[in-house]
Amino acid sequence: MTVALSERLQRAQNYCLRFIFNLDRGEHITPFFNQLGVLTLKRFRSYHILMLLFKIISFKSPEYLSIKFRFLGEVGRGVPEIA
């Protein structure tokens, strides 16, 4: 996703929260994200990336990604380099 598209999507999410809470354009929106327990799109993407990384490290799943990682304990054991 391009930066421009990501910014447009974030503005749309902000607009939706402003509509829900009937906020003026100048009011800070972060407390309302927190009140609803909604993540901003940037944080939502980071969360999903970190969850995928956790699954790769903990469960070696999905296999097509886990085989591309080389862990420190595996160095020098004939494990191939990252493809």
PyMOL Python script that loads the backbone (N, CA, C, O; Angstrom):
from pymol import cmd

cmd.read_pdbstr("""\
ATOM      1  N   MET A   1       0.845  -1.163   0.000  1.00  0.00           N
ATOM      2  CA  MET A   1       0.000   0.000   0.000  1.00  0.00           C
ATOM      3  C   MET A   1       0.899   1.236   0.000  1.00  0.00           C
ATOM      4  O   MET A   1       1.851   1.319   0.776  1.00  0.00           O
ATOM      5  N   THR A   2       0.598   2.166  -0.850  1.00  0.00           N
ATOM      6  CA  THR A   2       1.410   3.374  -0.929  1.00  0.00           C
ATOM      7  C   THR A   2       1.156   4.257   0.283  1.00  0.00           C
ATOM      8  O   THR A   2       0.142   4.117   0.967  1.00  0.00           O
ATOM      9  N   VAL A   3       2.083   5.160   0.539  1.00  0.00           N
ATOM     10  CA  VAL A   3       1.948   6.090   1.660  1.00  0.00           C
ATOM     11  C   VAL A   3       0.731   6.986   1.453  1.00  0.00           C
ATOM     12  O   VAL A   3      -0.020   7.243   2.393  1.00  0.00           O
ATOM     13  N   ALA A   4       0.537   7.457   0.235  1.00  0.00           N
ATOM     14  CA  ALA A   4      -0.597   8.336  -0.053  1.00  0.00           C
ATOM     15  C   ALA A   4      -1.921   7.627   0.196  1.00  0.00           C
ATOM     16  O   ALA A   4      -2.838   8.211   0.773  1.00  0.00           O
ATOM     17  N   LEU A   5      -2.025   6.384  -0.231  1.00  0.00           N
ATOM     18  CA  LEU A   5      -3.255   5.631  -0.020  1.00  0.00           C
ATOM     19  C   LEU A   5      -3.475   5.345   1.464  1.00  0.00           C
ATOM     20  O   LEU A   5      -4.603   5.400   1.955  1.00  0.00           O
ATOM     21  N   SER A   6      -2.396   5.042   2.165  1.00  0.00           N
ATOM     22  CA  SER A   6      -2.480   4.793   3.596  1.00  0.00           C
ATOM     23  C   SER A   6      -2.965   6.039   4.341  1.00  0.00           C
ATOM     24  O   SER A   6      -3.782   5.936   5.255  1.00  0.00           O
ATOM     25  N   GLU A   7      -2.469   7.201   3.956  1.00  0.00           N
ATOM     26  CA  GLU A   7      -2.892   8.456   4.582  1.00  0.00           C
ATOM     27  C   GLU A   7      -4.365   8.737   4.293  1.00  0.00           C
ATOM     28  O   GLU A   7      -5.093   9.191   5.176  1.00  0.00           O
ATOM     29  N   ARG A   8      -4.806   8.471   3.076  1.00  0.00           N
ATOM     30  CA  ARG A   8      -6.215   8.683   2.726  1.00  0.00           C
ATOM     31  C   ARG A   8      -7.118   7.766   3.537  1.00  0.00           C
ATOM     32  O   ARG A   8      -8.179   8.179   4.004  1.00  0.00           O
ATOM     33  N   LEU A   9      -6.692   6.522   3.702  1.00  0.00           N
ATOM     34  CA  LEU A   9      -7.471   5.572   4.473  1.00  0.00           C
ATOM     35  C   LEU A   9      -7.542   5.988   5.945  1.00  0.00           C
ATOM     36  O   LEU A   9      -8.589   5.858   6.579  1.00  0.00           O
ATOM     37  N   GLN A  10      -6.422   6.488   6.485  1.00  0.00           N
ATOM     38  CA  GLN A  10      -6.408   6.953   7.873  1.00  0.00           C
ATOM     39  C   GLN A  10      -7.328   8.162   8.039  1.00  0.00           C
ATOM     40  O   GLN A  10      -8.034   8.268   9.041  1.00  0.00           O
ATOM     41  N   ARG A  11      -7.323   9.072   7.064  1.00  0.00           N
ATOM     42  CA  ARG A  11      -8.228  10.225   7.120  1.00  0.00           C
ATOM     43  C   ARG A  11      -9.685   9.781   7.106  1.00  0.00           C
ATOM     44  O   ARG A  11     -10.520  10.363   7.797  1.00  0.00           O
ATOM     45  N   ALA A  12      -9.991   8.754   6.324  1.00  0.00           N
ATOM     46  CA  ALA A  12     -11.356   8.236   6.278  1.00  0.00           C
ATOM     47  C   ALA A  12     -11.751   7.632   7.629  1.00  0.00           C
ATOM     48  O   ALA A  12     -12.878   7.815   8.089  1.00  0.00           O
ATOM     49  N   GLN A  13     -10.826   6.919   8.255  1.00  0.00           N
ATOM     50  CA  GLN A  13     -11.101   6.354   9.577  1.00  0.00           C
ATOM     51  C   GLN A  13     -11.315   7.476  10.594  1.00  0.00           C
ATOM     52  O   GLN A  13     -12.216   7.394  11.429  1.00  0.00           O
ATOM     53  N   ASN A  14     -10.492   8.516  10.525  1.00  0.00           N
ATOM     54  CA  ASN A  14     -10.653   9.664  11.414  1.00  0.00           C
ATOM     55  C   ASN A  14     -12.009  10.320  11.197  1.00  0.00           C
ATOM     56  O   ASN A  14     -12.693  10.688  12.152  1.00  0.00           O
ATOM     57  N   TYR A  15     -12.389  10.462   9.941  1.00  0.00           N
ATOM     58  CA  TYR A  15     -13.673  11.077   9.624  1.00  0.00           C
ATOM     59  C   TYR A  15     -14.823  10.258  10.218  1.00  0.00           C
ATOM     60  O   TYR A  15     -15.785  10.823  10.738  1.00  0.00           O
ATOM     61  N   CYS A  16     -14.725   8.957  10.142  1.00  0.00           N
ATOM     62  CA  CYS A  16     -15.771   8.097  10.702  1.00  0.00           C
ATOM     63  C   CYS A  16     -15.895   8.301  12.214  1.00  0.00           C
ATOM     64  O   CYS A  16     -17.005   8.381  12.739  1.00  0.00           O
ATOM     65  N   LEU A  17     -14.761   8.385  12.915  1.00  0.00           N
ATOM     66  CA  LEU A  17     -14.817   8.627  14.352  1.00  0.00           C
ATOM     67  C   LEU A  17     -15.370  10.010  14.664  1.00  0.00           C
ATOM     68  O   LEU A  17     -16.120  10.179  15.626  1.00  0.00           O
ATOM     69  N   ARG A  18     -15.001  10.999  13.855  1.00  0.00           N
ATOM     70  CA  ARG A  18     -15.543  12.347  14.058  1.00  0.00           C
ATOM     71  C   ARG A  18     -17.057  12.353  13.854  1.00  0.00           C
ATOM     72  O   ARG A  18     -17.778  13.063  14.556  1.00  0.00           O
ATOM     73  N   PHE A  19     -17.532  11.569  12.903  1.00  0.00           N
ATOM     74  CA  PHE A  19     -18.966  11.478  12.647  1.00  0.00           C
ATOM     75  C   PHE A  19     -19.684  10.795  13.817  1.00  0.00           C
ATOM     76  O   PHE A  19     -20.737  11.254  14.260  1.00  0.00           O
ATOM     77  N   ILE A  20     -19.107   9.698  14.309  1.00  0.00           N
ATOM     78  CA  ILE A  20     -19.719   8.945  15.401  1.00  0.00           C
ATOM     79  C   ILE A  20     -19.853   9.807  16.655  1.00  0.00           C
ATOM     80  O   ILE A  20     -20.893   9.809  17.312  1.00  0.00           O
ATOM     81  N   PHE A  21     -18.778  10.544  16.979  1.00  0.00           N
ATOM     82  CA  PHE A  21     -18.763  11.335  18.210  1.00  0.00           C
ATOM     83  C   PHE A  21     -19.161  12.790  17.991  1.00  0.00           C
ATOM     84  O   PHE A  21     -19.147  13.584  18.933  1.00  0.00           O
ATOM     85  N   ASN A  22     -19.515  13.149  16.753  1.00  0.00           N
ATOM     86  CA  ASN A  22     -19.921  14.514  16.427  1.00  0.00           C
ATOM     87  C   ASN A  22     -18.850  15.525  16.843  1.00  0.00           C
ATOM     88  O   ASN A  22     -19.140  16.501  17.534  1.00  0.00           O
ATOM     89  N   LEU A  23     -17.613  15.278  16.414  1.00  0.00           N
ATOM     90  CA  LEU A  23     -16.472  16.115  16.788  1.00  0.00           C
ATOM     91  C   LEU A  23     -16.204  17.162  15.722  1.00  0.00           C
ATOM     92  O   LEU A  23     -16.462  16.953  14.537  1.00  0.00           O
ATOM     93  N   ASP A  24     -15.674  18.306  16.178  1.00  0.00           N
ATOM     94  CA  ASP A  24     -15.217  19.325  15.238  1.00  0.00           C
ATOM     95  C   ASP A  24     -13.886  18.899  14.652  1.00  0.00           C
ATOM     96  O   ASP A  24     -13.197  18.043  15.208  1.00  0.00           O
ATOM     97  N   ARG A  25     -13.531  19.491  13.543  1.00  0.00           N
ATOM     98  CA  ARG A  25     -12.293  19.145  12.845  1.00  0.00           C
ATOM     99  C   ARG A  25     -11.051  19.427  13.691  1.00  0.00           C
ATOM    100  O   ARG A  25     -10.038  18.743  13.546  1.00  0.00           O
ATOM    101  N   GLY A  26     -11.118  20.418  14.563  1.00  0.00           N
ATOM    102  CA  GLY A  26      -9.955  20.805  15.364  1.00  0.00           C
ATOM    103  C   GLY A  26      -9.750  19.993  16.630  1.00  0.00           C
ATOM    104  O   GLY A  26      -8.705  20.106  17.269  1.00  0.00           O
ATOM    105  N   GLU A  27     -10.724  19.180  17.004  1.00  0.00           N
ATOM    106  CA  GLU A  27     -10.601  18.400  18.243  1.00  0.00           C
ATOM    107  C   GLU A  27      -9.682  17.197  18.047  1.00  0.00           C
ATOM    108  O   GLU A  27      -9.643  16.587  16.978  1.00  0.00           O
ATOM    109  N   HIS A  28      -8.953  16.877  19.100  1.00  0.00           N
ATOM    110  CA  HIS A  28      -8.065  15.714  19.051  1.00  0.00           C
ATOM    111  C   HIS A  28      -8.890  14.441  19.009  1.00  0.00           C
ATOM    112  O   HIS A  28      -9.897  14.311  19.705  1.00  0.00           O
ATOM    113  N   ILE A  29      -8.456  13.521  18.197  1.00  0.00           N
ATOM    114  CA  ILE A  29      -9.235  12.302  17.988  1.00  0.00           C
ATOM    115  C   ILE A  29      -8.669  11.095  18.736  1.00  0.00           C
ATOM    116  O   ILE A  29      -9.360  10.089  18.898  1.00  0.00           O
ATOM    117  N   THR A  30      -7.415  11.186  19.194  1.00  0.00           N
ATOM    118  CA  THR A  30      -6.763  10.056  19.864  1.00  0.00           C
ATOM    119  C   THR A  30      -7.538   9.536  21.073  1.00  0.00           C
ATOM    120  O   THR A  30      -7.672   8.321  21.221  1.00  0.00           O
ATOM    121  N   PRO A  31      -8.055  10.409  21.944  1.00  0.00           N
ATOM    122  CA  PRO A  31      -8.811   9.869  23.089  1.00  0.00           C
ATOM    123  C   PRO A  31     -10.027   9.033  22.665  1.00  0.00           C
ATOM    124  O   PRO A  31     -10.427   8.113  23.378  1.00  0.00           O
ATOM    125  N   PHE A  32     -10.603   9.350  21.522  1.00  0.00           N
ATOM    126  CA  PHE A  32     -11.775   8.620  21.055  1.00  0.00           C
ATOM    127  C   PHE A  32     -11.385   7.273  20.441  1.00  0.00           C
ATOM    128  O   PHE A  32     -12.149   6.310  20.512  1.00  0.00           O
ATOM    129  N   PHE A  33     -10.199   7.210  19.842  1.00  0.00           N
ATOM    130  CA  PHE A  33      -9.667   5.912  19.407  1.00  0.00           C
ATOM    131  C   PHE A  33      -9.490   5.026  20.634  1.00  0.00           C
ATOM    132  O   PHE A  33      -9.866   3.854  20.630  1.00  0.00           O
ATOM    133  N   ASN A  34      -8.907   5.609  21.691  1.00  0.00           N
ATOM    134  CA  ASN A  34      -8.670   4.851  22.923  1.00  0.00           C
ATOM    135  C   ASN A  34      -9.984   4.433  23.576  1.00  0.00           C
ATOM    136  O   ASN A  34     -10.105   3.306  24.055  1.00  0.00           O
ATOM    137  N   GLN A  35     -10.966   5.331  23.598  1.00  0.00           N
ATOM    138  CA  GLN A  35     -12.255   5.035  24.221  1.00  0.00           C
ATOM    139  C   GLN A  35     -12.950   3.853  23.541  1.00  0.00           C
ATOM    140  O   GLN A  35     -13.550   3.012  24.211  1.00  0.00           O
ATOM    141  N   LEU A  36     -12.867   3.793  22.221  1.00  0.00           N
ATOM    142  CA  LEU A  36     -13.494   2.698  21.489  1.00  0.00           C
ATOM    143  C   LEU A  36     -12.623   1.444  21.441  1.00  0.00           C
ATOM    144  O   LEU A  36     -13.099   0.362  21.098  1.00  0.00           O
ATOM    145  N   GLY A  37     -11.346   1.599  21.786  1.00  0.00           N
ATOM    146  CA  GLY A  37     -10.430   0.464  21.697  1.00  0.00           C
ATOM    147  C   GLY A  37     -10.061   0.139  20.265  1.00  0.00           C
ATOM    148  O   GLY A  37      -9.761  -1.008  19.935  1.00  0.00           O
ATOM    149  N   VAL A  38     -10.084   1.159  19.412  1.00  0.00           N
ATOM    150  CA  VAL A  38      -9.783   0.988  17.990  1.00  0.00           C
ATOM    151  C   VAL A  38      -8.323   1.384  17.750  1.00  0.00           C
ATOM    152  O   VAL A  38      -7.850   2.391  18.276  1.00  0.00           O
ATOM    153  N   LEU A  39      -7.630   0.595  16.965  1.00  0.00           N
ATOM    154  CA  LEU A  39      -6.254   0.927  16.595  1.00  0.00           C
ATOM    155  C   LEU A  39      -6.254   1.784  15.340  1.00  0.00           C
ATOM    156  O   LEU A  39      -7.107   1.632  14.466  1.00  0.00           O
ATOM    157  N   THR A  40      -5.278   2.692  15.264  1.00  0.00           N
ATOM    158  CA  THR A  40      -5.094   3.411  14.006  1.00  0.00           C
ATOM    159  C   THR A  40      -4.606   2.401  12.983  1.00  0.00           C
ATOM    160  O   THR A  40      -4.134   1.326  13.353  1.00  0.00           O
ATOM    161  N   LEU A  41      -4.710   2.722  11.731  1.00  0.00           N
ATOM    162  CA  LEU A  41      -4.319   1.768  10.686  1.00  0.00           C
ATOM    163  C   LEU A  41      -2.843   1.400  10.769  1.00  0.00           C
ATOM    164  O   LEU A  41      -2.470   0.256  10.511  1.00  0.00           O
ATOM    165  N   LYS A  42      -1.999   2.372  11.129  1.00  0.00           N
ATOM    166  CA  LYS A  42      -0.570   2.097  11.253  1.00  0.00           C
ATOM    167  C   LYS A  42      -0.313   1.088  12.382  1.00  0.00           C
ATOM    168  O   LYS A  42       0.462   0.145  12.224  1.00  0.00           O
ATOM    169  N   ARG A  43      -0.972   1.305  13.508  1.00  0.00           N
ATOM    170  CA  ARG A  43      -0.801   0.380  14.631  1.00  0.00           C
ATOM    171  C   ARG A  43      -1.429  -0.982  14.332  1.00  0.00           C
ATOM    172  O   ARG A  43      -0.917  -2.013  14.769  1.00  0.00           O
ATOM    173  N   PHE A  44      -2.531  -0.985  13.592  1.00  0.00           N
ATOM    174  CA  PHE A  44      -3.195  -2.229  13.212  1.00  0.00           C
ATOM    175  C   PHE A  44      -2.268  -3.071  12.326  1.00  0.00           C
ATOM    176  O   PHE A  44      -2.154  -4.282  12.512  1.00  0.00           O
ATOM    177  N   ARG A  45      -1.611  -2.421  11.366  1.00  0.00           N
ATOM    178  CA  ARG A  45      -0.663  -3.131  10.502  1.00  0.00           C
ATOM    179  C   ARG A  45       0.525  -3.658  11.311  1.00  0.00           C
ATOM    180  O   ARG A  45       0.958  -4.795  11.123  1.00  0.00           O
ATOM    181  N   SER A  46       1.049  -2.819  12.216  1.00  0.00           N
ATOM    182  CA  SER A  46       2.172  -3.253  13.053  1.00  0.00           C
ATOM    183  C   SER A  46       1.788  -4.452  13.905  1.00  0.00           C
ATOM    184  O   SER A  46       2.573  -5.390  14.051  1.00  0.00           O
ATOM    185  N   TYR A  47       0.586  -4.426  14.469  1.00  0.00           N
ATOM    186  CA  TYR A  47       0.094  -5.535  15.285  1.00  0.00           C
ATOM    187  C   TYR A  47       0.074  -6.829  14.473  1.00  0.00           C
ATOM    188  O   TYR A  47       0.531  -7.869  14.947  1.00  0.00           O
ATOM    189  N   HIS A  48      -0.451  -6.765  13.262  1.00  0.00           N
ATOM    190  CA  HIS A  48      -0.541  -7.976  12.448  1.00  0.00           C
ATOM    191  C   HIS A  48       0.832  -8.472  12.002  1.00  0.00           C
ATOM    192  O   HIS A  48       1.060  -9.680  11.926  1.00  0.00           O
ATOM    193  N   ILE A  49       1.735  -7.563  11.712  1.00  0.00           N
ATOM    194  CA  ILE A  49       3.101  -7.967  11.354  1.00  0.00           C
ATOM    195  C   ILE A  49       3.775  -8.654  12.534  1.00  0.00           C
ATOM    196  O   ILE A  49       4.430  -9.682  12.364  1.00  0.00           O
ATOM    197  N   LEU A  50       3.616  -8.088  13.735  1.00  0.00           N
ATOM    198  CA  LEU A  50       4.226  -8.684  14.922  1.00  0.00           C
ATOM    199  C   LEU A  50       3.593 -10.031  15.266  1.00  0.00           C
ATOM    200  O   LEU A  50       4.287 -10.939  15.723  1.00  0.00           O
ATOM    201  N   MET A  51       2.283 -10.171  15.052  1.00  0.00           N
ATOM    202  CA  MET A  51       1.630 -11.460  15.291  1.00  0.00           C
ATOM    203  C   MET A  51       2.148 -12.526  14.321  1.00  0.00           C
ATOM    204  O   MET A  51       2.359 -13.676  14.706  1.00  0.00           O
ATOM    205  N   LEU A  52       2.349 -12.134  13.070  1.00  0.00           N
ATOM    206  CA  LEU A  52       2.897 -13.073  12.092  1.00  0.00           C
ATOM    207  C   LEU A  52       4.318 -13.473  12.473  1.00  0.00           C
ATOM    208  O   LEU A  52       4.681 -14.645  12.372  1.00  0.00           O
ATOM    209  N   LEU A  53       5.116 -12.516  12.908  1.00  0.00           N
ATOM    210  CA  LEU A  53       6.481 -12.809  13.329  1.00  0.00           C
ATOM    211  C   LEU A  53       6.487 -13.747  14.539  1.00  0.00           C
ATOM    212  O   LEU A  53       7.305 -14.664  14.610  1.00  0.00           O
ATOM    213  N   PHE A  54       5.585 -13.519  15.479  1.00  0.00           N
ATOM    214  CA  PHE A  54       5.456 -14.398  16.648  1.00  0.00           C
ATOM    215  C   PHE A  54       5.137 -15.827  16.219  1.00  0.00           C
ATOM    216  O   PHE A  54       5.725 -16.776  16.738  1.00  0.00           O
ATOM    217  N   LYS A  55       4.218 -15.986  15.284  1.00  0.00           N
ATOM    218  CA  LYS A  55       3.849 -17.322  14.812  1.00  0.00           C
ATOM    219  C   LYS A  55       5.019 -17.995  14.109  1.00  0.00           C
ATOM    220  O   LYS A  55       5.236 -19.197  14.264  1.00  0.00           O
ATOM    221  N   ILE A  56       5.768 -17.220  13.340  1.00  0.00           N
ATOM    222  CA  ILE A  56       6.927 -17.779  12.638  1.00  0.00           C
ATOM    223  C   ILE A  56       7.962 -18.265  13.642  1.00  0.00           C
ATOM    224  O   ILE A  56       8.498 -19.364  13.500  1.00  0.00           O
ATOM    225  N   ILE A  57       8.247 -17.444  14.665  1.00  0.00           N
ATOM    226  CA  ILE A  57       9.265 -17.800  15.651  1.00  0.00           C
ATOM    227  C   ILE A  57       8.789 -18.937  16.549  1.00  0.00           C
ATOM    228  O   ILE A  57       9.545 -19.872  16.811  1.00  0.00           O
ATOM    229  N   SER A  58       7.562 -18.872  17.017  1.00  0.00           N
ATOM    230  CA  SER A  58       7.071 -19.849  17.992  1.00  0.00           C
ATOM    231  C   SER A  58       6.661 -21.176  17.377  1.00  0.00           C
ATOM    232  O   SER A  58       6.963 -22.236  17.925  1.00  0.00           O
ATOM    233  N   PHE A  59       5.986 -21.126  16.261  1.00  0.00           N
ATOM    234  CA  PHE A  59       5.378 -22.337  15.709  1.00  0.00           C
ATOM    235  C   PHE A  59       5.945 -22.747  14.351  1.00  0.00           C
ATOM    236  O   PHE A  59       5.513 -23.740  13.767  1.00  0.00           O
ATOM    237  N   LYS A  60       6.918 -21.973  13.851  1.00  0.00           N
ATOM    238  CA  LYS A  60       7.502 -22.235  12.526  1.00  0.00           C
ATOM    239  C   LYS A  60       6.400 -22.321  11.462  1.00  0.00           C
ATOM    240  O   LYS A  60       6.447 -23.160  10.563  1.00  0.00           O
ATOM    241  N   SER A  61       5.424 -21.443  11.589  1.00  0.00           N
ATOM    242  CA  SER A  61       4.287 -21.441  10.685  1.00  0.00           C
ATOM    243  C   SER A  61       3.993 -20.010  10.261  1.00  0.00           C
ATOM    244  O   SER A  61       4.051 -19.121  11.111  1.00  0.00           O
ATOM    245  N   PRO A  62       3.694 -19.744   9.056  1.00  0.00           N
ATOM    246  CA  PRO A  62       3.596 -20.631   7.909  1.00  0.00           C
ATOM    247  C   PRO A  62       4.989 -21.079   7.448  1.00  0.00           C
ATOM    248  O   PRO A  62       5.962 -20.327   7.515  1.00  0.00           O
ATOM    249  N   GLU A  63       5.045 -22.291   6.993  1.00  0.00           N
ATOM    250  CA  GLU A  63       6.329 -22.910   6.652  1.00  0.00           C
ATOM    251  C   GLU A  63       7.061 -22.168   5.540  1.00  0.00           C
ATOM    252  O   GLU A  63       8.285 -22.042   5.579  1.00  0.00           O
ATOM    253  N   TYR A  64       6.318 -21.676   4.549  1.00  0.00           N
ATOM    254  CA  TYR A  64       6.975 -20.991   3.433  1.00  0.00           C
ATOM    255  C   TYR A  64       7.706 -19.729   3.886  1.00  0.00           C
ATOM    256  O   TYR A  64       8.623 -19.277   3.200  1.00  0.00           O
ATOM    257  N   LEU A  65       7.323 -19.151   5.024  1.00  0.00           N
ATOM    258  CA  LEU A  65       8.057 -18.004   5.570  1.00  0.00           C
ATOM    259  C   LEU A  65       9.102 -18.449   6.589  1.00  0.00           C
ATOM    260  O   LEU A  65      10.201 -17.896   6.631  1.00  0.00           O
ATOM    261  N   SER A  66       8.769 -19.438   7.406  1.00  0.00           N
ATOM    262  CA  SER A  66       9.687 -19.844   8.472  1.00  0.00           C
ATOM    263  C   SER A  66      10.983 -20.430   7.918  1.00  0.00           C
ATOM    264  O   SER A  66      12.026 -20.325   8.564  1.00  0.00           O
ATOM    265  N   ILE A  67      10.939 -21.046   6.733  1.00  0.00           N
ATOM    266  CA  ILE A  67      12.169 -21.608   6.162  1.00  0.00           C
ATOM    267  C   ILE A  67      13.123 -20.516   5.689  1.00  0.00           C
ATOM    268  O   ILE A  67      14.294 -20.788   5.423  1.00  0.00           O
ATOM    269  N   LYS A  68      12.635 -19.293   5.583  1.00  0.00           N
ATOM    270  CA  LYS A  68      13.483 -18.190   5.153  1.00  0.00           C
ATOM    271  C   LYS A  68      14.232 -17.541   6.322  1.00  0.00           C
ATOM    272  O   LYS A  68      15.105 -16.702   6.102  1.00  0.00           O
ATOM    273  N   PHE A  69      13.899 -17.923   7.565  1.00  0.00           N
ATOM    274  CA  PHE A  69      14.557 -17.381   8.743  1.00  0.00           C
ATOM    275  C   PHE A  69      15.665 -18.307   9.192  1.00  0.00           C
ATOM    276  O   PHE A  69      15.534 -19.529   9.132  1.00  0.00           O
ATOM    277  N   ARG A  70      16.754 -17.717   9.642  1.00  0.00           N
ATOM    278  CA  ARG A  70      17.875 -18.474  10.183  1.00  0.00           C
ATOM    279  C   ARG A  70      18.130 -17.939  11.586  1.00  0.00           C
ATOM    280  O   ARG A  70      18.515 -16.781  11.745  1.00  0.00           O
ATOM    281  N   PHE A  71      17.925 -18.753  12.585  1.00  0.00           N
ATOM    282  CA  PHE A  71      18.045 -18.334  13.963  1.00  0.00           C
ATOM    283  C   PHE A  71      19.467 -18.524  14.458  1.00  0.00           C
ATOM    284  O   PHE A  71      20.205 -19.347  13.917  1.00  0.00           O
ATOM    285  N   LEU A  72      19.864 -17.769  15.489  1.00  0.00           N
ATOM    286  CA  LEU A  72      21.226 -17.814  15.988  1.00  0.00           C
ATOM    287  C   LEU A  72      21.638 -19.210  16.445  1.00  0.00           C
ATOM    288  O   LEU A  72      22.795 -19.594  16.270  1.00  0.00           O
ATOM    289  N   GLY A  73      20.735 -19.963  17.017  1.00  0.00           N
ATOM    290  CA  GLY A  73      21.036 -21.321  17.469  1.00  0.00           C
ATOM    291  C   GLY A  73      21.305 -22.273  16.316  1.00  0.00           C
ATOM    292  O   GLY A  73      21.863 -23.351  16.522  1.00  0.00           O
ATOM    293  N   GLU A  74      20.921 -21.893  15.119  1.00  0.00           N
ATOM    294  CA  GLU A  74      21.090 -22.755  13.957  1.00  0.00           C
ATOM    295  C   GLU A  74      22.326 -22.392  13.134  1.00  0.00           C
ATOM    296  O   GLU A  74      22.636 -23.071  12.155  1.00  0.00           O
ATOM    297  N   VAL A  75      23.028 -21.341  13.518  1.00  0.00           N
ATOM    298  CA  VAL A  75      24.206 -20.903  12.767  1.00  0.00           C
ATOM    299  C   VAL A  75      25.299 -21.964  12.895  1.00  0.00           C
ATOM    300  O   VAL A  75      25.584 -22.445  13.991  1.00  0.00           O
ATOM    301  N   GLY A  76      25.894 -22.315  11.785  1.00  0.00           N
ATOM    302  CA  GLY A  76      26.985 -23.284  11.779  1.00  0.00           C
ATOM    303  C   GLY A  76      26.521 -24.734  11.777  1.00  0.00           C
ATOM    304  O   GLY A  76      27.342 -25.639  11.923  1.00  0.00           O
ATOM    305  N   ARG A  77      25.251 -24.971  11.618  1.00  0.00           N
ATOM    306  CA  ARG A  77      24.729 -26.332  11.593  1.00  0.00           C
ATOM    307  C   ARG A  77      24.337 -26.770  10.196  1.00  0.00           C
ATOM    308  O   ARG A  77      23.546 -27.698  10.027  1.00  0.00           O
ATOM    309  N   GLY A  78      24.883 -26.114   9.210  1.00  0.00           N
ATOM    310  CA  GLY A  78      24.567 -26.488   7.848  1.00  0.00           C
ATOM    311  C   GLY A  78      23.205 -25.986   7.366  1.00  0.00           C
ATOM    312  O   GLY A  78      22.675 -26.466   6.364  1.00  0.00           O
ATOM    313  N   VAL A  79      22.652 -25.023   8.087  1.00  0.00           N
ATOM    314  CA  VAL A  79      21.358 -24.468   7.709  1.00  0.00           C
ATOM    315  C   VAL A  79      21.606 -23.446   6.599  1.00  0.00           C
ATOM    316  O   VAL A  79      22.489 -22.598   6.728  1.00  0.00           O
ATOM    317  N   PRO A  80      20.843 -23.518   5.519  1.00  0.00           N
ATOM    318  CA  PRO A  80      21.068 -22.594   4.406  1.00  0.00           C
ATOM    319  C   PRO A  80      20.777 -21.141   4.783  1.00  0.00           C
ATOM    320  O   PRO A  80      20.021 -20.868   5.715  1.00  0.00           O
ATOM    321  N   GLU A  81      21.376 -20.237   4.058  1.00  0.00           N
ATOM    322  CA  GLU A  81      21.168 -18.809   4.248  1.00  0.00           C
ATOM    323  C   GLU A  81      19.740 -18.439   3.880  1.00  0.00           C
ATOM    324  O   GLU A  81      19.018 -19.231   3.273  1.00  0.00           O
ATOM    325  N   ILE A  82      19.341 -17.225   4.254  1.00  0.00           N
ATOM    326  CA  ILE A  82      18.014 -16.730   3.884  1.00  0.00           C
ATOM    327  C   ILE A  82      17.933 -16.636   2.376  1.00  0.00           C
ATOM    328  O   ILE A  82      18.816 -16.074   1.729  1.00  0.00           O
ATOM    329  N   ALA A  83      16.862 -17.190   1.818  1.00  0.00           N
ATOM    330  CA  ALA A  83      16.706 -17.236   0.364  1.00  0.00           C
ATOM    331  C   ALA A  83      16.408 -15.875  -0.205  1.00  0.00           C
ATOM    332  O   ALA A  83      16.247 -15.735  -1.418  1.00  0.00           O
TER     333      ALA A  83
END
""", "prot")
cmd.dss("prot")
cmd.show_as("cartoon", "prot")
cmd.util.cbc("prot")
cmd.orient("prot")
